[in-house]
Amino acid sequence: MLIKEFGINIEKQRFNGSVQTTFIPRARIMDVIINEALTPYDVKVYVALLVHGTDRMEVLFDSFRLDTKSMVSVYETIKGHILK
């Protein structure tokens, strides 16, 4: 969930049914990207945040695949509201 003035709240459901909630403050979000991951059998395209102070990306919507139009919409929304 995007909270325009504050940051992004991410909820991820785990295999055991528990829900992990992570809030990323606006000031820590360095950039949003659309990236590709190559596997031996597939190419996965995803939207991710680059977060200051971490050495990894925060992947959004990692439990399902978005179509390209939806990914671009998420990308533009975050760029427009969080990364001004």
MARLUMKE-478578 format. One record per atom (N, C-alpha, C, O): z, y, x; residue number from 0; atom name. Coordinates in nm, 4 decimals. Each point is the difference from the previous one (the first is absolute). Layout:
<kolros>
+----------+----------+----------+-----+------+
!        Z !        Y !        X ! seq ! atom !
+----------+----------+----------+-----+------+
!        Z !        Y !        X ! NUM !   CA !
...
+----------+----------+----------+-----+------+
</kolros>
This chain:
<kolros>
+----------+----------+----------+-----+------+
!        Z !        Y !        X ! seq ! atom !
+----------+----------+----------+-----+------+
!   0.0000 !  -0.1156 !   0.0844 !   0 !    N !
!   0.0000 !   0.1156 !  -0.0844 !   0 !   CA !
!   0.0000 !   0.1235 !   0.0901 !   0 !    C !
!   0.0817 !   0.0121 !   0.0913 !   0 !    O !
!  -0.1735 !   0.0776 !  -0.1185 !   1 !    N !
!  -0.0109 !   0.1237 !   0.0759 !   1 !   CA !
!   0.0887 !   0.1053 !  -0.0648 !   1 !    C !
!  -0.0133 !   0.0286 !  -0.1190 !   1 !    O !
!   0.1029 !   0.0285 !   0.1968 !   2 !    N !
!   0.0854 !   0.1086 !  -0.0474 !   2 !   CA !
!  -0.0426 !   0.1226 !   0.0800 !   2 !    C !
!   0.0427 !   0.0189 !   0.1139 !   2 !    O !
!  -0.1266 !   0.0633 !  -0.1740 !   3 !    N !
!  -0.0756 !   0.1047 !   0.0675 !   3 !   CA !
!   0.0787 !   0.0811 !   0.1023 !   3 !    C !
!  -0.0465 !   0.0166 !   0.1127 !   3 !    O !
!   0.1603 !   0.0327 !  -0.1472 !   4 !    N !
!   0.0759 !   0.0874 !   0.0895 !   4 !   CA !
!   0.0863 !  -0.0749 !   0.1007 !   4 !    C !
!   0.0504 !   0.0603 !   0.0948 !   4 !    O !
!  -0.0323 !  -0.1919 !  -0.1138 !   5 !    N !
!   0.0979 !  -0.0731 !   0.0798 !   5 !   CA !
!  -0.0562 !  -0.1117 !   0.0861 !   5 !    C !
!   0.0435 !  -0.0163 !   0.1140 !   5 !    O !
!  -0.1385 !  -0.0611 !  -0.1643 !   6 !    N !
!  -0.0536 !  -0.1111 !   0.0775 !   6 !   CA !
!  -0.0551 !  -0.1099 !  -0.0879 !   6 !    C !
!  -0.0455 !   0.0246 !  -0.1117 !   6 !    O !
!   0.0502 !  -0.1459 !   0.1632 !   7 !    N !
!  -0.0553 !  -0.1154 !  -0.0709 !   7 !   CA !
!   0.1060 !  -0.1097 !  -0.0053 !   7 !    C !
!   0.0622 !  -0.0334 !   0.1009 !   7 !    O !
!  -0.0433 !  -0.0213 !  -0.2194 !   8 !    N !
!   0.0914 !  -0.1108 !  -0.0222 !   8 !   CA !
!  -0.0848 !  -0.1263 !  -0.0166 !   8 !    C !
!  -0.0865 !  -0.0052 !  -0.0874 !   8 !    O !
!   0.1109 !  -0.0961 !   0.1704 !   9 !    N !
!  -0.0789 !  -0.1225 !  -0.0018 !   9 !   CA !
!   0.0891 !  -0.1153 !  -0.0435 !   9 !    C !
!   0.1093 !  -0.0181 !   0.0538 !   9 !    O !
!  -0.1554 !  -0.0598 !  -0.1510 !  10 !    N !
!   0.0712 !  -0.1198 !  -0.0434 !  10 !   CA !
!  -0.0876 !  -0.1204 !   0.0297 !  10 !    C !
!  -0.1180 !  -0.0028 !  -0.0350 !  10 !    O !
!   0.1775 !  -0.0977 !   0.1008 !  11 !    N !
!  -0.0718 !  -0.1233 !   0.0318 !  11 !   CA !
!   0.0800 !  -0.1176 !  -0.0518 !  11 !    C !
!   0.1195 !  -0.0123 !   0.0268 !  11 !    O !
!  -0.1868 !  -0.0744 !  -0.1017 !  12 !    N !
!   0.0652 !  -0.1200 !  -0.0502 !  12 !   CA !
!  -0.0211 !  -0.1134 !   0.1001 !  12 !    C !
!  -0.1123 !  -0.0274 !   0.0423 !  12 !    O !
!   0.2204 !  -0.0365 !  -0.0060 !  13 !    N !
!  -0.0027 !  -0.1092 !   0.0964 !  13 !   CA !
!  -0.0286 !  -0.1326 !  -0.0706 !  13 !    C !
!   0.0027 !  -0.0079 !  -0.1228 !  13 !    O !
!  -0.0300 !  -0.0952 !   0.2016 !  14 !    N !
!  -0.0307 !  -0.1318 !  -0.0546 !  14 !   CA !
!   0.1145 !  -0.0575 !  -0.0819 !  14 !    C !
!  -0.0230 !  -0.0738 !  -0.0958 !  14 !    O !
!   0.1458 !   0.1069 !   0.1326 !  15 !    N !
!   0.1164 !  -0.0524 !  -0.0721 !  15 !   CA !
!   0.0333 !   0.0801 !  -0.1260 !  15 !    C !
!   0.0970 !  -0.0310 !  -0.0690 !  15 !    O !
!  -0.1773 !   0.1344 !   0.0386 !  16 !    N !
!   0.0199 !   0.0797 !  -0.1199 !  16 !   CA !
!   0.0796 !   0.1277 !   0.0217 !  16 !    C !
!   0.0032 !   0.0862 !  -0.0878 !  16 !    O !
!   0.0606 !  -0.0728 !   0.2022 !  17 !    N !
!   0.0754 !   0.1225 !   0.0267 !  17 !   CA !
!  -0.0964 !   0.1163 !   0.0237 !  17 !    C !
!  -0.1158 !  -0.0205 !   0.0365 !  17 !    O !
!   0.1646 !   0.1411 !  -0.0575 !  18 !    N !
!  -0.0811 !   0.1197 !   0.0166 !  18 !   CA !
!   0.0578 !   0.0837 !   0.1133 !  18 !    C !
!   0.1193 !   0.0303 !   0.0021 !  18 !    O !
!  -0.2062 !   0.0065 !   0.0921 !  19 !    N !
!   0.0410 !   0.0868 !   0.1106 !  19 !   CA !
!  -0.0545 !   0.1391 !  -0.0285 !  19 !    C !
!  -0.1195 !   0.0164 !  -0.0244 !  19 !    O !
!   0.2068 !   0.0836 !   0.0274 !  20 !    N !
!  -0.0396 !   0.1384 !  -0.0240 !  20 !   CA !
!   0.0150 !   0.0789 !   0.1289 !  20 !    C !
!   0.1031 !  -0.0061 !   0.0669 !  20 !    O !
!  -0.2090 !   0.0809 !  -0.0332 !  21 !    N !
!   0.0005 !   0.0836 !   0.1200 !  21 !   CA !
!  -0.0454 !   0.1400 !  -0.0380 !  21 !    C !
!  -0.1044 !   0.0167 !  -0.0631 !  21 !    O !
!   0.1822 !   0.0838 !   0.1011 !  22 !    N !
!  -0.0397 !   0.1383 !  -0.0224 !  22 !   CA !
!  -0.0424 !   0.0600 !   0.1336 !  22 !    C !
!   0.0738 !  -0.0075 !   0.0983 !  22 !    O !
!  -0.1932 !   0.0672 !  -0.0951 !  23 !    N !
!  -0.0487 !   0.0654 !   0.1210 !  23 !   CA !
!  -0.0078 !   0.1493 !  -0.0282 !  23 !    C !
!  -0.0833 !   0.0437 !  -0.0794 !  23 !    O !
!   0.1699 !   0.0355 !   0.1439 !  24 !    N !
!  -0.0007 !   0.1450 !  -0.0231 !  24 !   CA !
!  -0.1328 !   0.0622 !   0.0429 !  24 !    C !
!  -0.0647 !  -0.0460 !   0.0940 !  24 !    O !
!   0.0272 !   0.1486 !  -0.1633 !  25 !    N !
!  -0.1252 !   0.0718 !   0.0255 !  25 !   CA !
!  -0.0135 !   0.0403 !   0.1474 !  25 !    C !
!  -0.1084 !  -0.0115 !   0.0571 !  25 !    O !
!   0.2148 !   0.0575 !   0.0034 !  26 !    N !
!  -0.0029 !   0.0481 !   0.1380 !  26 !   CA !
!  -0.0310 !  -0.1109 !   0.1004 !  26 !    C !
!  -0.0468 !   0.0291 !   0.1100 !  26 !    O !
!   0.0715 !  -0.1549 !  -0.1450 !  27 !    N !
!  -0.0254 !  -0.1115 !   0.0920 !  27 !   CA !
!  -0.1396 !  -0.0580 !  -0.0137 !  27 !    C !
!  -0.0420 !  -0.0789 !   0.0847 !  27 !    O !
!  -0.0314 !   0.1158 !  -0.1896 !  28 !    N !
!  -0.1347 !  -0.0534 !  -0.0205 !  28 !   CA !
!  -0.0972 !   0.0797 !   0.0855 !  28 !    C !
!  -0.0248 !   0.1180 !  -0.0253 !  28 !    O !
!  -0.0301 !  -0.1842 !   0.1273 !  29 !    N !
!  -0.0930 !   0.0675 !   0.0909 !  29 !   CA !
!  -0.1427 !   0.0001 !  -0.0550 !  29 !    C !
!  -0.0723 !   0.0988 !   0.0134 !  29 !    O !
!   0.0321 !  -0.2109 !  -0.0759 !  30 !    N !
!  -0.1357 !  -0.0093 !  -0.0512 !  30 !   CA !
!  -0.0110 !  -0.1178 !  -0.0947 !  30 !    C !
!   0.0860 !  -0.0881 !  -0.0016 !  30 !    O !
!  -0.1918 !   0.0871 !  -0.0768 !  31 !    N !
!  -0.0351 !  -0.1125 !  -0.0849 !  31 !   CA !
!  -0.1381 !  -0.0462 !   0.0446 !  31 !    C !
!  -0.0875 !   0.0815 !   0.0291 !  31 !    O !
!   0.0693 !  -0.2125 !  -0.0241 !  32 !    N !
!  -0.1272 !  -0.0542 !   0.0472 !  32 !   CA !
!  -0.0488 !  -0.1120 !  -0.0912 !  32 !    C !
!   0.0784 !  -0.0624 !  -0.0715 !  32 !    O !
!  -0.2072 !   0.0386 !   0.0751 !  33 !    N !
!  -0.0587 !  -0.1205 !  -0.0575 !  33 !   CA !
!  -0.0420 !  -0.0830 !   0.1208 !  33 !    C !
!  -0.0776 !   0.0462 !   0.0837 !  33 !    O !
!   0.1283 !  -0.1673 !  -0.0748 !  34 !    N !
!  -0.0173 !  -0.0811 !   0.1191 !  34 !   CA !
!  -0.0507 !  -0.1392 !  -0.0361 !  34 !    C !
!   0.0053 !  -0.0404 !  -0.1162 !  34 !    O !
!  -0.0543 !  -0.0322 !   0.2153 !  35 !    N !
!  -0.0466 !  -0.1366 !  -0.0188 !  35 !   CA !
!   0.0817 !  -0.0949 !   0.0861 !  35 !    C !
!   0.0360 !   0.0318 !   0.1133 !  35 !    O !
!  -0.0075 !  -0.1477 !  -0.1686 !  36 !    N !
!   0.0648 !  -0.1071 !   0.0760 !  36 !   CA !
!  -0.0946 !  -0.1188 !  -0.0009 !  36 !    C !
!  -0.0473 !  -0.0426 !  -0.1054 !  36 !    O !
!   0.0205 !  -0.0098 !   0.2228 !  37 !    N !
!  -0.0890 !  -0.1147 !   0.0129 !  37 !   CA !
!   0.0816 !  -0.1272 !   0.0112 !  37 !    C !
!   0.0930 !  -0.0087 !   0.0803 !  37 !    O !
!  -0.1281 !  -0.0892 !  -0.1607 !  38 !    N !
!   0.0590 !  -0.1324 !   0.0099 !  38 !   CA !
!  -0.1140 !  -0.0969 !   0.0318 !  38 !    C !
!  -0.1169 !   0.0381 !  -0.0066 !  38 !    O !
!   0.1492 !  -0.1610 !   0.0404 !  39 !    N !
!  -0.1094 !  -0.0940 !   0.0281 !  39 !   CA !
!  -0.0949 !  -0.0216 !  -0.1182 !  39 !    C !
!  -0.1145 !  -0.0409 !   0.0191 !  39 !    O !
!   0.1618 !   0.0682 !  -0.1412 !  40 !    N !
!  -0.0804 !  -0.0306 !  -0.1177 !  40 !   CA !
!  -0.0315 !   0.1194 !  -0.0888 !  40 !    C !
!  -0.0721 !  -0.0143 !  -0.0988 !  40 !    O !
!   0.1245 !   0.1316 !   0.1319 !  41 !    N !
!  -0.0118 !   0.1113 !  -0.0936 !  41 !   CA !
!   0.0165 !   0.1336 !   0.0712 !  41 !    C !
!   0.0521 !   0.0070 !   0.1114 !  41 !    O !
!  -0.0967 !   0.0969 !  -0.1767 !  42 !    N !
!   0.0259 !   0.1372 !   0.0426 !  42 !   CA !
!   0.0780 !   0.0644 !  -0.1139 !  42 !    C !
!  -0.0496 !   0.0087 !  -0.1123 !  42 !    O !
!   0.1704 !   0.0361 !   0.1406 !  43 !    N !
!   0.0840 !   0.0632 !  -0.1013 !  43 !   CA !
!   0.0033 !   0.1496 !   0.0263 !  43 !    C !
!   0.0303 !   0.0439 !   0.1109 !  43 !    O !
!  -0.0615 !   0.0330 !  -0.2122 !  44 !    N !
!   0.0039 !   0.1454 !   0.0095 !  44 !   CA !
!   0.1234 !   0.0468 !  -0.0754 !  44 !    C !
!   0.0273 !  -0.0476 !  -0.1102 !  44 !    O !
!   0.0479 !   0.1412 !   0.1690 !  45 !    N !
!   0.1245 !   0.0429 !  -0.0623 !  45 !   CA !
!   0.0284 !   0.1468 !   0.0313 !  45 !    C !
!  -0.0586 !   0.0586 !   0.0910 !  45 !    O !
!   0.1498 !  -0.0012 !  -0.1686 !  46 !    N !
!   0.0474 !   0.1368 !   0.0210 !  46 !   CA !
!   0.1360 !  -0.0104 !   0.0678 !  46 !    C !
!   0.0842 !  -0.0803 !  -0.0402 !  46 !    O !
!  -0.0629 !   0.1629 !   0.1443 !  47 !    N !
!   0.1272 !  -0.0042 !   0.0725 !  47 !   CA !
!   0.0439 !   0.1402 !   0.0397 !  47 !    C !
!  -0.0811 !   0.0921 !   0.0099 !  47 !    O !
!   0.2112 !  -0.0783 !   0.0124 !  48 !    N !
!   0.0573 !   0.1251 !   0.0474 !  48 !   CA !
!   0.0377 !  -0.0150 !   0.1466 !  48 !    C !
!   0.0512 !  -0.1041 !   0.0411 !  48 !    O !
!  -0.0764 !   0.2071 !   0.0368 !  49 !    N !
!   0.0504 !   0.0069 !   0.1369 !  49 !   CA !
!   0.1279 !   0.0827 !  -0.0080 !  49 !    C !
!  -0.0021 !   0.1157 !  -0.0421 !  49 !    O !
!   0.1130 !  -0.1762 !   0.0827 !  50 !    N !
!   0.1313 !   0.0607 !  -0.0184 !  50 !   CA !
!   0.0596 !   0.0355 !   0.1352 !  50 !    C !
!   0.0070 !  -0.0836 !   0.0901 !  50 !    O !
!   0.0359 !   0.2085 !  -0.0770 !  51 !    N !
!   0.0617 !   0.0484 !   0.1242 !  51 !   CA !
!   0.1283 !  -0.0773 !   0.0277 !  51 !    C !
!   0.0812 !  -0.0222 !  -0.0899 !  51 !    O !
!  -0.0642 !  -0.0180 !   0.2144 !  52 !    N !
!   0.1212 !  -0.0705 !   0.0398 !  52 !   CA !
!  -0.0081 !  -0.1505 !  -0.0143 !  52 !    C !
!   0.0980 !  -0.0692 !   0.0275 !  52 !    O !
!  -0.2119 !   0.0162 !  -0.0697 !  53 !    N !
!  -0.0179 !  -0.1450 !  -0.0079 !  53 !   CA !
!  -0.1230 !  -0.0396 !   0.0799 !  53 !    C !
!  -0.0872 !   0.0826 !   0.0269 !  53 !    O !
!   0.0813 !  -0.2076 !   0.0101 !  54 !    N !
!  -0.1147 !  -0.0475 !   0.0766 !  54 !   CA !
!  -0.0939 !  -0.0871 !  -0.0841 !  54 !    C !
!  -0.0837 !  -0.0726 !   0.0536 !  54 !    O !
!   0.0990 !   0.0811 !  -0.1847 !  55 !    N !
!  -0.0879 !  -0.0785 !  -0.0872 !  55 !   CA !
!  -0.0418 !   0.0822 !  -0.1215 !  55 !    C !
!   0.0608 !   0.1020 !  -0.0322 !  55 !    O !
!  -0.1644 !  -0.1484 !  -0.0332 !  56 !    N !
!  -0.0476 !   0.0666 !  -0.1205 !  56 !   CA !
!   0.0767 !  -0.0519 !  -0.1207 !  56 !    C !
!   0.0471 !  -0.1137 !  -0.0004 !  56 !    O !
!  -0.0351 !   0.1967 !  -0.1011 !  57 !    N !
!   0.0587 !  -0.0420 !  -0.1267 !  57 !   CA !
!  -0.1162 !  -0.0236 !  -0.0961 !  57 !    C !
!  -0.0606 !   0.0947 !  -0.0503 !  57 !    O !
!   0.0302 !  -0.2227 !   0.0252 !  58 !    N !
!  -0.1139 !  -0.0359 !  -0.0847 !  58 !   CA !
!   0.0385 !   0.0187 !  -0.1460 !  58 !    C !
!   0.1054 !  -0.0454 !  -0.0445 !  58 !    O !
!  -0.1932 !   0.1134 !  -0.0292 !  59 !    N !
!   0.0206 !   0.0199 !  -0.1428 !  59 !   CA !
!  -0.0786 !  -0.1061 !  -0.0774 !  59 !    C !
!  -0.1084 !  -0.0397 !   0.0429 !  59 !    O !
!   0.1603 !  -0.0053 !  -0.1534 !  60 !    N !
!  -0.0675 !  -0.0969 !  -0.0868 !  60 !   CA !
!  -0.0360 !  -0.1273 !   0.0763 !  60 !    C !
!  -0.1110 !  -0.0514 !  -0.0136 !  60 !    O !
!   0.2050 !   0.0002 !   0.0943 !  61 !    N !
!  -0.0326 !  -0.1171 !   0.0814 !  61 !   CA !
!   0.0025 !  -0.1314 !  -0.0773 !  61 !    C !
!  -0.0451 !  -0.1019 !   0.0523 !  61 !    O !
!   0.0958 !   0.1011 !  -0.1739 !  62 !    N !
!   0.0049 !  -0.1254 !  -0.0759 !  62 !   CA !
!  -0.1252 !  -0.0235 !  -0.0840 !  62 !    C !
!  -0.0159 !  -0.1069 !  -0.0589 !  62 !    O !
!  -0.0720 !   0.2051 !   0.0532 !  63 !    N !
!  -0.1271 !  -0.0185 !  -0.0698 !  63 !   CA !
!  -0.1045 !   0.0917 !   0.0612 !  63 !    C !
!   0.0333 !   0.0931 !   0.0733 !  63 !    O !
!  -0.1576 !  -0.1189 !  -0.1031 !  64 !    N !
!  -0.1093 !   0.0785 !   0.0573 !  64 !   CA !
!  -0.0484 !   0.1058 !  -0.0973 !  64 !    C !
!  -0.0210 !  -0.0264 !  -0.1184 !  64 !    O !
!   0.0038 !   0.1457 !   0.1708 !  65 !    N !
!  -0.0589 !   0.1084 !  -0.0775 !  65 !   CA !
!  -0.1497 !   0.0041 !   0.0274 !  65 !    C !
!  -0.0448 !  -0.0343 !   0.1094 !  65 !    O !
!  -0.0318 !   0.0764 !  -0.2090 !  66 !    N !
!  -0.1418 !   0.0205 !   0.0255 !  66 !   CA !
!  -0.0167 !   0.1296 !   0.0787 !  66 !    C !
!   0.0929 !   0.0802 !   0.0093 !  66 !    O !
!  -0.2110 !  -0.0605 !   0.0469 !  67 !    N !
!  -0.0241 !   0.1143 !   0.0883 !  67 !   CA !
!   0.0247 !   0.1329 !  -0.0709 !  67 !    C !
!   0.0598 !   0.0905 !   0.0582 !  67 !    O !
!  -0.1041 !  -0.0776 !  -0.1805 !  68 !    N !
!   0.0186 !   0.1244 !  -0.0746 !  68 !   CA !
!   0.1487 !   0.0322 !  -0.0165 !  68 !    C !
!   0.0403 !   0.1155 !   0.0143 !  68 !    O !
!   0.0404 !  -0.2156 !  -0.0438 !  69 !    N !
!   0.1447 !   0.0211 !  -0.0152 !  69 !   CA !
!   0.0656 !   0.0363 !   0.1321 !  69 !    C !
!   0.0885 !   0.0854 !   0.0040 !  69 !    O !
!  -0.1319 !  -0.1504 !   0.1058 !  70 !    N !
!   0.0554 !   0.0330 !   0.1310 !  70 !   CA !
!  -0.0297 !   0.1447 !   0.0379 !  70 !    C !
!   0.0871 !   0.0704 !   0.0511 !  70 !    O !
!  -0.2086 !  -0.0268 !  -0.0759 !  71 !    N !
!  -0.0370 !   0.1386 !   0.0306 !  71 !   CA !
!   0.0815 !   0.0960 !  -0.0857 !  71 !    C !
!   0.0412 !   0.1053 !   0.0485 !  71 !    O !
!  -0.0173 !  -0.1393 !  -0.1738 !  72 !    N !
!   0.0811 !   0.0844 !  -0.0878 !  72 !   CA !
!   0.1437 !   0.0122 !   0.0510 !  72 !    C !
!   0.0561 !   0.1095 !   0.0018 !  72 !    O !
!   0.0037 !  -0.2222 !   0.0398 !  73 !    N !
!   0.1358 !   0.0022 !   0.0561 !  73 !   CA !
!   0.0014 !   0.0845 !   0.1272 !  73 !    C !
!   0.0883 !   0.0836 !   0.0186 !  73 !    O !
!  -0.1853 !  -0.1056 !   0.0676 !  74 !    N !
!  -0.0118 !   0.0749 !   0.1258 !  74 !   CA !
!  -0.0066 !   0.1506 !  -0.0269 !  74 !    C !
!   0.0740 !   0.0776 !   0.0604 !  74 !    O !
!  -0.1620 !  -0.0376 !  -0.1503 !  75 !    N !
!  -0.0172 !   0.1429 !  -0.0291 !  75 !   CA !
!   0.1241 !   0.0611 !  -0.0651 !  75 !    C !
!   0.0352 !   0.1147 !   0.0275 !  75 !    O !
!   0.0299 !  -0.1911 !  -0.1129 !  76 !    N !
!   0.1219 !   0.0494 !  -0.0661 !  76 !   CA !
!   0.1097 !   0.0256 !   0.1026 !  76 !    C !
!   0.0644 !   0.1049 !  -0.0025 !  76 !    O !
!  -0.0432 !  -0.1990 !   0.0913 !  77 !    N !
!   0.1039 !   0.0173 !   0.1025 !  77 !   CA !
!  -0.0366 !   0.1142 !   0.0932 !  77 !    C !
!   0.0851 !   0.0829 !   0.0325 !  77 !    O !
!  -0.2095 !  -0.0773 !   0.0107 !  78 !    N !
!  -0.0439 !   0.1111 !   0.0864 !  78 !   CA !
!   0.0215 !   0.1339 !  -0.0686 !  78 !    C !
!   0.0460 !   0.0953 !   0.0630 !  78 !    O !
!  -0.0784 !  -0.0870 !  -0.1906 !  79 !    N !
!   0.0077 !   0.1256 !  -0.0724 !  79 !   CA !
!   0.1403 !   0.0456 !  -0.0355 !  79 !    C !
!   0.0272 !   0.1200 !  -0.0054 !  79 !    O !
!   0.0624 !  -0.2157 !  -0.0190 !  80 !    N !
!   0.1341 !   0.0370 !  -0.0466 !  80 !   CA !
!   0.1081 !  -0.0102 !   0.1056 !  80 !    C !
!   0.0979 !   0.0744 !  -0.0058 !  80 !    O !
!  -0.1122 !  -0.1628 !   0.1006 !  81 !    N !
!   0.1046 !  -0.0219 !   0.0997 !  81 !   CA !
!  -0.0344 !   0.0630 !   0.1332 !  81 !    C !
!   0.0880 !   0.0532 !   0.0676 !  81 !    O !
!  -0.2133 !  -0.0582 !  -0.0288 !  82 !    N !
!  -0.0400 !   0.0419 !   0.1350 !  82 !   CA !
!  -0.0687 !   0.1350 !   0.0034 !  82 !    C !
!  -0.0886 !   0.0218 !   0.0826 !  82 !    O !
!   0.1269 !   0.0675 !  -0.1689 !  83 !    N !
!  -0.0603 !   0.1346 !  -0.0007 !  83 !   CA !
!   0.0395 !   0.0771 !   0.1230 !  83 !    C !
!  -0.0410 !   0.1149 !   0.0167 !  83 !    O !
+----------+----------+----------+-----+------+
</kolros>
